Amino acid sequence: MCKDITGPVDKVTNAWVSLGPRIIMAGSEVLGTADNISIKVAESTKQELVKLGAAHEIRLVKMEE
């Protein structure tokens, strides 16, 4: 019997997600627009990537380095 701990079967790493045209905002201030924004997601599941691509609004929060 294998007792190794494994992650989700549908885990995806380093996947590009096209978010399409977006308004760029900081807080509640509109700073500009973009014709197409794509982001590279380091680790996610397939279901989460679908939700991200379909989301009306997403939030990007700067992480400490």
C-alpha positions, 0 to 999 in steps of 0.5 A: 500500500502506498502512503505517499501524500499527493496533491489534487489530480487536476493540479496545473503549474505555470499555465497562461490564462487569457483574461481578455479586455479589462479596465485597470484600476487601483482601489476605486480609481480607473488608471487605464484599459487593456485590450488583452491581459494574460497572466501566468499562474504558478499553481492552480487546479483546472477548475480554478483556472476556468473560474479565473478566466470567466471572472468579471472582476479579479484582484491582484495583491502584491506578495512580499518577496 
